[in-house]
Amino acid sequence: MTDPKEALIRDLVAWIAAAPRPYAEVMDRWRTSCPRLTVWEDAADRGLLACETRGDALWVVATPAGRAALSPAAPP
C-alpha cells in the first residue's frame, strides 16, 4: 500500500514548480502541526524543494530533483 502522503508531496512540488512561491505563503498553506502529515518537511528533506533569497525575501523553488519527480516516468 502506498503512503497517501506521497500524493500530497507531489501536489506541493507541482505547485512550487509551476511558480516559485514566497516562503511565508508556502508555510501558510502547507505547514501542519500534525506529526503524521509532514508534507513540507518530507519534500524538503528529499531535496525536492529548496529555499533561496531573492532581494529581502525567502522564496521556495523546485529543485532539479523535484522537477524530475514530476516526470511521467518517475515512480509514484
PDB file as gemmi writes it, atoms N, CA and C in Angstrom:
CRYST1    1.000    1.000    1.000  90.00  90.00  90.00 P 1                      
ATOM      1  N   MET A   1       0.838  -1.181   0.000  1.00  0.00           N  
ATOM      2  CA  MET A   1       0.000   0.000   0.000  1.00  0.00           C  
ATOM      3  C   MET A   1       0.887   1.249   0.000  1.00  0.00           C  
ATOM      4  N   THR A   2       0.566   2.194  -0.836  1.00  0.00           N  
ATOM      5  CA  THR A   2       1.360   3.412  -0.889  1.00  0.00           C  
ATOM      6  C   THR A   2       0.896   4.397   0.179  1.00  0.00           C  
ATOM      7  N   ASP A   3       1.817   5.200   0.617  1.00  0.00           N  
ATOM      8  CA  ASP A   3       1.538   6.213   1.630  1.00  0.00           C  
ATOM      9  C   ASP A   3       0.717   7.331   0.989  1.00  0.00           C  
ATOM     10  N   PRO A   4      -0.453   7.661   1.533  1.00  0.00           N  
ATOM     11  CA  PRO A   4      -1.282   8.720   0.937  1.00  0.00           C  
ATOM     12  C   PRO A   4      -0.590  10.079   0.949  1.00  0.00           C  
ATOM     13  N   LYS A   5       0.405  10.227   1.802  1.00  0.00           N  
ATOM     14  CA  LYS A   5       1.143  11.484   1.865  1.00  0.00           C  
ATOM     15  C   LYS A   5       1.930  11.729   0.576  1.00  0.00           C  
ATOM     16  N   GLU A   6       2.287  10.661  -0.131  1.00  0.00           N  
ATOM     17  CA  GLU A   6       3.067  10.809  -1.361  1.00  0.00           C  
ATOM     18  C   GLU A   6       2.346  11.678  -2.391  1.00  0.00           C  
ATOM     19  N   ALA A   7       1.035  11.527  -2.510  1.00  0.00           N  
ATOM     20  CA  ALA A   7       0.270  12.353  -3.451  1.00  0.00           C  
ATOM     21  C   ALA A   7       0.306  13.813  -3.037  1.00  0.00           C  
ATOM     22  N   LEU A   8       0.262  14.074  -1.742  1.00  0.00           N  
ATOM     23  CA  LEU A   8       0.329  15.455  -1.263  1.00  0.00           C  
ATOM     24  C   LEU A   8       1.705  16.070  -1.517  1.00  0.00           C  
ATOM     25  N   ILE A   9       2.748  15.272  -1.342  1.00  0.00           N  
ATOM     26  CA  ILE A   9       4.102  15.761  -1.621  1.00  0.00           C  
ATOM     27  C   ILE A   9       4.212  16.126  -3.100  1.00  0.00           C  
ATOM     28  N   ARG A  10       3.690  15.266  -3.941  1.00  0.00           N  
ATOM     29  CA  ARG A  10       3.714  15.540  -5.385  1.00  0.00           C  
ATOM     30  C   ARG A  10       2.922  16.812  -5.708  1.00  0.00           C  
ATOM     31  N   ASP A  11       1.781  16.998  -5.071  1.00  0.00           N  
ATOM     32  CA  ASP A  11       0.982  18.214  -5.275  1.00  0.00           C  
ATOM     33  C   ASP A  11       1.755  19.463  -4.860  1.00  0.00           C  
ATOM     34  N   LEU A  12       2.418  19.390  -3.730  1.00  0.00           N  
ATOM     35  CA  LEU A  12       3.207  20.532  -3.261  1.00  0.00           C  
ATOM     36  C   LEU A  12       4.325  20.862  -4.240  1.00  0.00           C  
ATOM     37  N   VAL A  13       5.061  19.856  -4.668  1.00  0.00           N  
ATOM     38  CA  VAL A  13       6.172  20.083  -5.603  1.00  0.00           C  
ATOM     39  C   VAL A  13       5.646  20.645  -6.923  1.00  0.00           C  
ATOM     40  N   ALA A  14       4.537  20.131  -7.408  1.00  0.00           N  
ATOM     41  CA  ALA A  14       3.952  20.641  -8.658  1.00  0.00           C  
ATOM     42  C   ALA A  14       3.522  22.092  -8.503  1.00  0.00           C  
ATOM     43  N   TRP A  15       2.959  22.441  -7.367  1.00  0.00           N  
ATOM     44  CA  TRP A  15       2.526  23.821  -7.102  1.00  0.00           C  
ATOM     45  C   TRP A  15       3.716  24.766  -7.115  1.00  0.00           C  
ATOM     46  N   ILE A  16       4.809  24.354  -6.489  1.00  0.00           N  
ATOM     47  CA  ILE A  16       6.023  25.178  -6.459  1.00  0.00           C  
ATOM     48  C   ILE A  16       6.692  25.191  -7.830  1.00  0.00           C  
ATOM     49  N   ALA A  17       6.704  24.077  -8.531  1.00  0.00           N  
ATOM     50  CA  ALA A  17       7.345  24.011  -9.852  1.00  0.00           C  
ATOM     51  C   ALA A  17       6.640  24.926 -10.847  1.00  0.00           C  
ATOM     52  N   ALA A  18       5.343  25.114 -10.681  1.00  0.00           N  
ATOM     53  CA  ALA A  18       4.595  25.992 -11.587  1.00  0.00           C  
ATOM     54  C   ALA A  18       5.050  27.441 -11.447  1.00  0.00           C  
ATOM     55  N   ALA A  19       5.423  27.837 -10.244  1.00  0.00           N  
ATOM     56  CA  ALA A  19       5.914  29.199  -9.995  1.00  0.00           C  
ATOM     57  C   ALA A  19       6.515  29.239  -8.597  1.00  0.00           C  
ATOM     58  N   PRO A  20       7.745  29.723  -8.468  1.00  0.00           N  
ATOM     59  CA  PRO A  20       8.320  29.855  -7.126  1.00  0.00           C  
ATOM     60  C   PRO A  20       7.375  30.675  -6.245  1.00  0.00           C  
ATOM     61  N   ARG A  21       7.360  30.337  -4.971  1.00  0.00           N  
ATOM     62  CA  ARG A  21       6.442  30.995  -4.033  1.00  0.00           C  
ATOM     63  C   ARG A  21       7.222  31.580  -2.859  1.00  0.00           C  
ATOM     64  N   PRO A  22       6.735  32.695  -2.316  1.00  0.00           N  
ATOM     65  CA  PRO A  22       7.363  33.215  -1.094  1.00  0.00           C  
ATOM     66  C   PRO A  22       7.250  32.187   0.033  1.00  0.00           C  
ATOM     67  N   TYR A  23       8.288  32.074   0.825  1.00  0.00           N  
ATOM     68  CA  TYR A  23       8.330  31.107   1.920  1.00  0.00           C  
ATOM     69  C   TYR A  23       7.115  31.260   2.835  1.00  0.00           C  
ATOM     70  N   ALA A  24       6.758  32.496   3.173  1.00  0.00           N  
ATOM     71  CA  ALA A  24       5.625  32.726   4.073  1.00  0.00           C  
ATOM     72  C   ALA A  24       4.327  32.160   3.490  1.00  0.00           C  
ATOM     73  N   GLU A  25       4.141  32.290   2.186  1.00  0.00           N  
ATOM     74  CA  GLU A  25       2.941  31.749   1.549  1.00  0.00           C  
ATOM     75  C   GLU A  25       2.933  30.224   1.623  1.00  0.00           C  
ATOM     76  N   VAL A  26       4.076  29.608   1.371  1.00  0.00           N  
ATOM     77  CA  VAL A  26       4.172  28.145   1.428  1.00  0.00           C  
ATOM     78  C   VAL A  26       3.871  27.660   2.845  1.00  0.00           C  
ATOM     79  N   MET A  27       4.455  28.321   3.839  1.00  0.00           N  
ATOM     80  CA  MET A  27       4.223  27.910   5.223  1.00  0.00           C  
ATOM     81  C   MET A  27       2.758  28.100   5.613  1.00  0.00           C  
ATOM     82  N   ASP A  28       2.158  29.170   5.140  1.00  0.00           N  
ATOM     83  CA  ASP A  28       0.761  29.436   5.455  1.00  0.00           C  
ATOM     84  C   ASP A  28      -0.147  28.344   4.895  1.00  0.00           C  
ATOM     85  N   ARG A  29       0.173  27.847   3.719  1.00  0.00           N  
ATOM     86  CA  ARG A  29      -0.695  26.870   3.062  1.00  0.00           C  
ATOM     87  C   ARG A  29      -0.341  25.417   3.335  1.00  0.00           C  
ATOM     88  N   TRP A  30       0.923  25.128   3.652  1.00  0.00           N  
ATOM     89  CA  TRP A  30       1.341  23.726   3.734  1.00  0.00           C  
ATOM     90  C   TRP A  30       1.864  23.274   5.091  1.00  0.00           C  
ATOM     91  N   ARG A  31       2.096  24.158   6.009  1.00  0.00           N  
ATOM     92  CA  ARG A  31       2.606  23.731   7.314  1.00  0.00           C  
ATOM     93  C   ARG A  31       1.470  23.104   8.110  1.00  0.00           C  
ATOM     94  N   THR A  32       1.804  22.126   8.915  1.00  0.00           N  
ATOM     95  CA  THR A  32       0.817  21.470   9.759  1.00  0.00           C  
ATOM     96  C   THR A  32       1.458  21.120  11.092  1.00  0.00           C  
ATOM     97  N   SER A  33       0.646  21.021  12.095  1.00  0.00           N  
ATOM     98  CA  SER A  33       1.161  20.601  13.399  1.00  0.00           C  
ATOM     99  C   SER A  33       0.953  19.106  13.620  1.00  0.00           C  
ATOM    100  N   CYS A  34       0.376  18.437  12.636  1.00  0.00           N  
ATOM    101  CA  CYS A  34       0.132  17.008  12.742  1.00  0.00           C  
ATOM    102  C   CYS A  34       1.425  16.239  12.469  1.00  0.00           C  
ATOM    103  N   PRO A  35       1.909  15.456  13.420  1.00  0.00           N  
ATOM    104  CA  PRO A  35       3.168  14.735  13.202  1.00  0.00           C  
ATOM    105  C   PRO A  35       3.080  13.660  12.127  1.00  0.00           C  
ATOM    106  N   ARG A  36       1.888  13.293  11.723  1.00  0.00           N  
ATOM    107  CA  ARG A  36       1.736  12.271  10.686  1.00  0.00           C  
ATOM    108  C   ARG A  36       1.614  12.868   9.297  1.00  0.00           C  
ATOM    109  N   LEU A  37       1.525  14.191   9.199  1.00  0.00           N  
ATOM    110  CA  LEU A  37       1.339  14.834   7.911  1.00  0.00           C  
ATOM    111  C   LEU A  37       2.443  15.874   7.702  1.00  0.00           C  
ATOM    112  N   THR A  38       3.629  15.384   7.422  1.00  0.00           N  
ATOM    113  CA  THR A  38       4.807  16.242   7.315  1.00  0.00           C  
ATOM    114  C   THR A  38       5.169  16.467   5.848  1.00  0.00           C  
ATOM    115  N   VAL A  39       4.221  16.953   5.074  1.00  0.00           N  
ATOM    116  CA  VAL A  39       4.409  17.103   3.630  1.00  0.00           C  
ATOM    117  C   VAL A  39       5.566  18.045   3.318  1.00  0.00           C  
ATOM    118  N   TRP A  40       5.546  19.247   3.874  1.00  0.00           N  
ATOM    119  CA  TRP A  40       6.607  20.224   3.611  1.00  0.00           C  
ATOM    120  C   TRP A  40       7.963  19.667   4.037  1.00  0.00           C  
ATOM    121  N   GLU A  41       8.043  19.133   5.240  1.00  0.00           N  
ATOM    122  CA  GLU A  41       9.311  18.639   5.763  1.00  0.00           C  
ATOM    123  C   GLU A  41       9.857  17.488   4.919  1.00  0.00           C  
ATOM    124  N   ASP A  42       8.980  16.577   4.516  1.00  0.00           N  
ATOM    125  CA  ASP A  42       9.425  15.440   3.709  1.00  0.00           C  
ATOM    126  C   ASP A  42       9.918  15.887   2.338  1.00  0.00           C  
ATOM    127  N   ALA A  43       9.214  16.814   1.715  1.00  0.00           N  
ATOM    128  CA  ALA A  43       9.636  17.304   0.398  1.00  0.00           C  
ATOM    129  C   ALA A  43      10.994  18.000   0.496  1.00  0.00           C  
ATOM    130  N   ALA A  44      11.179  18.804   1.533  1.00  0.00           N  
ATOM    131  CA  ALA A  44      12.464  19.499   1.714  1.00  0.00           C  
ATOM    132  C   ALA A  44      13.576  18.504   2.050  1.00  0.00           C  
ATOM    133  N   ASP A  45      13.289  17.549   2.930  1.00  0.00           N  
ATOM    134  CA  ASP A  45      14.303  16.549   3.309  1.00  0.00           C  
ATOM    135  C   ASP A  45      14.761  15.714   2.123  1.00  0.00           C  
ATOM    136  N   ARG A  46      13.864  15.465   1.184  1.00  0.00           N  
ATOM    137  CA  ARG A  46      14.203  14.681  -0.010  1.00  0.00           C  
ATOM    138  C   ARG A  46      14.918  15.512  -1.072  1.00  0.00           C  
ATOM    139  N   GLY A  47      15.051  16.803  -0.834  1.00  0.00           N  
ATOM    140  CA  GLY A  47      15.730  17.663  -1.807  1.00  0.00           C  
ATOM    141  C   GLY A  47      14.862  18.020  -2.997  1.00  0.00           C  
ATOM    142  N   LEU A  48      13.543  17.924  -2.845  1.00  0.00           N  
ATOM    143  CA  LEU A  48      12.638  18.240  -3.946  1.00  0.00           C  
ATOM    144  C   LEU A  48      12.361  19.739  -4.035  1.00  0.00           C  
ATOM    145  N   LEU A  49      12.549  20.427  -2.920  1.00  0.00           N  
ATOM    146  CA  LEU A  49      12.340  21.871  -2.833  1.00  0.00           C  
ATOM    147  C   LEU A  49      13.541  22.497  -2.151  1.00  0.00           C  
ATOM    148  N   ALA A  50      13.766  23.761  -2.440  1.00  0.00           N  
ATOM    149  CA  ALA A  50      14.850  24.489  -1.797  1.00  0.00           C  
ATOM    150  C   ALA A  50      14.400  25.919  -1.555  1.00  0.00           C  
ATOM    151  N   CYS A  51      15.047  26.562  -0.601  1.00  0.00           N  
ATOM    152  CA  CYS A  51      14.788  27.972  -0.323  1.00  0.00           C  
ATOM    153  C   CYS A  51      15.942  28.791  -0.882  1.00  0.00           C  
ATOM    154  N   GLU A  52      15.606  29.932  -1.451  1.00  0.00           N  
ATOM    155  CA  GLU A  52      16.645  30.847  -1.925  1.00  0.00           C  
ATOM    156  C   GLU A  52      16.215  32.275  -1.627  1.00  0.00           C  
ATOM    157  N   THR A  53      17.212  33.110  -1.411  1.00  0.00           N  
ATOM    158  CA  THR A  53      16.953  34.515  -1.111  1.00  0.00           C  
ATOM    159  C   THR A  53      16.836  35.287  -2.410  1.00  0.00           C  
ATOM    160  N   ARG A  54      15.787  36.076  -2.503  1.00  0.00           N  
ATOM    161  CA  ARG A  54      15.562  36.971  -3.643  1.00  0.00           C  
ATOM    162  C   ARG A  54      15.255  38.336  -3.065  1.00  0.00           C  
ATOM    163  N   GLY A  55      16.223  39.236  -3.208  1.00  0.00           N  
ATOM    164  CA  GLY A  55      16.063  40.534  -2.566  1.00  0.00           C  
ATOM    165  C   GLY A  55      16.086  40.342  -1.059  1.00  0.00           C  
ATOM    166  N   ASP A  56      15.068  40.826  -0.388  1.00  0.00           N  
ATOM    167  CA  ASP A  56      14.975  40.681   1.062  1.00  0.00           C  
ATOM    168  C   ASP A  56      14.064  39.531   1.486  1.00  0.00           C  
ATOM    169  N   ALA A  57      13.576  38.762   0.531  1.00  0.00           N  
ATOM    170  CA  ALA A  57      12.596  37.716   0.845  1.00  0.00           C  
ATOM    171  C   ALA A  57      13.163  36.329   0.579  1.00  0.00           C  
ATOM    172  N   LEU A  58      12.614  35.367   1.292  1.00  0.00           N  
ATOM    173  CA  LEU A  58      12.971  33.964   1.105  1.00  0.00           C  
ATOM    174  C   LEU A  58      11.896  33.320   0.232  1.00  0.00           C  
ATOM    175  N   TRP A  59      12.332  32.651  -0.820  1.00  0.00           N  
ATOM    176  CA  TRP A  59      11.424  32.004  -1.778  1.00  0.00           C  
ATOM    177  C   TRP A  59      11.673  30.510  -1.784  1.00  0.00           C  
ATOM    178  N   VAL A  60      10.644  29.759  -2.106  1.00  0.00           N  
ATOM    179  CA  VAL A  60      10.741  28.304  -2.236  1.00  0.00           C  
ATOM    180  C   VAL A  60      10.683  27.977  -3.725  1.00  0.00           C  
ATOM    181  N   VAL A  61      11.629  27.151  -4.172  1.00  0.00           N  
ATOM    182  CA  VAL A  61      11.706  26.763  -5.578  1.00  0.00           C  
ATOM    183  C   VAL A  61      11.795  25.245  -5.672  1.00  0.00           C  
ATOM    184  N   ALA A  62      11.374  24.714  -6.805  1.00  0.00           N  
ATOM    185  CA  ALA A  62      11.538  23.281  -7.073  1.00  0.00           C  
ATOM    186  C   ALA A  62      12.967  23.039  -7.533  1.00  0.00           C  
ATOM    187  N   THR A  63      13.587  22.024  -7.011  1.00  0.00           N  
ATOM    188  CA  THR A  63      14.945  21.664  -7.408  1.00  0.00           C  
ATOM    189  C   THR A  63      14.879  20.806  -8.677  1.00  0.00           C  
ATOM    190  N   PRO A  64      16.023  20.574  -9.315  1.00  0.00           N  
ATOM    191  CA  PRO A  64      16.016  19.635 -10.441  1.00  0.00           C  
ATOM    192  C   PRO A  64      15.461  18.259 -10.042  1.00  0.00           C  
ATOM    193  N   ALA A  65      15.765  17.811  -8.831  1.00  0.00           N  
ATOM    194  CA  ALA A  65      15.227  16.524  -8.363  1.00  0.00           C  
ATOM    195  C   ALA A  65      13.709  16.599  -8.211  1.00  0.00           C  
ATOM    196  N   GLY A  66      13.216  17.741  -7.770  1.00  0.00           N  
ATOM    197  CA  GLY A  66      11.776  17.922  -7.640  1.00  0.00           C  
ATOM    198  C   GLY A  66      11.087  17.898  -8.988  1.00  0.00           C  
ATOM    199  N   ARG A  67      11.680  18.575  -9.955  1.00  0.00           N  
ATOM    200  CA  ARG A  67      11.102  18.578 -11.315  1.00  0.00           C  
ATOM    201  C   ARG A  67      11.152  17.174 -11.920  1.00  0.00           C  
ATOM    202  N   ALA A  68      12.224  16.465 -11.663  1.00  0.00           N  
ATOM    203  CA  ALA A  68      12.335  15.092 -12.190  1.00  0.00           C  
ATOM    204  C   ALA A  68      11.286  14.187 -11.563  1.00  0.00           C  
ATOM    205  N   ALA A  69      10.962  14.430 -10.291  1.00  0.00           N  
ATOM    206  CA  ALA A  69       9.958  13.606  -9.605  1.00  0.00           C  
ATOM    207  C   ALA A  69       8.566  13.808 -10.204  1.00  0.00           C  
ATOM    208  N   LEU A  70       8.371  14.919 -10.906  1.00  0.00           N  
ATOM    209  CA  LEU A  70       7.078  15.181 -11.541  1.00  0.00           C  
ATOM    210  C   LEU A  70       6.965  14.559 -12.924  1.00  0.00           C  
ATOM    211  N   SER A  71       8.073  14.061 -13.440  1.00  0.00           N  
ATOM    212  CA  SER A  71       8.083  13.453 -14.761  1.00  0.00           C  
ATOM    213  C   SER A  71       7.135  12.264 -14.808  1.00  0.00           C  
ATOM    214  N   PRO A  72       6.443  12.077 -15.935  1.00  0.00           N  
ATOM    215  CA  PRO A  72       5.560  10.907 -16.047  1.00  0.00           C  
ATOM    216  C   PRO A  72       6.306   9.583 -15.848  1.00  0.00           C  
ATOM    217  N   ALA A  73       7.607   9.576 -16.136  1.00  0.00           N  
ATOM    218  CA  ALA A  73       8.390   8.351 -15.987  1.00  0.00           C  
ATOM    219  C   ALA A  73       8.817   8.099 -14.538  1.00  0.00           C  
ATOM    220  N   ALA A  74       8.635   9.104 -13.656  1.00  0.00           N  
ATOM    221  CA  ALA A  74       9.043   8.959 -12.263  1.00  0.00           C  
ATOM    222  C   ALA A  74       8.118   7.975 -11.553  1.00  0.00           C  
ATOM    223  N   PRO A  75       8.673   7.169 -10.657  1.00  0.00           N  
ATOM    224  CA  PRO A  75       7.810   6.242  -9.917  1.00  0.00           C  
ATOM    225  C   PRO A  75       6.850   7.018  -9.032  1.00  0.00           C  
ATOM    226  N   PRO A  76       5.653   6.496  -8.813  1.00  0.00           N  
ATOM    227  CA  PRO A  76       4.662   7.205  -7.977  1.00  0.00           C  
ATOM    228  C   PRO A  76       5.091   7.307  -6.535  1.00  0.00           C  
TER     229      PRO A  76                                                      
END                                                                             
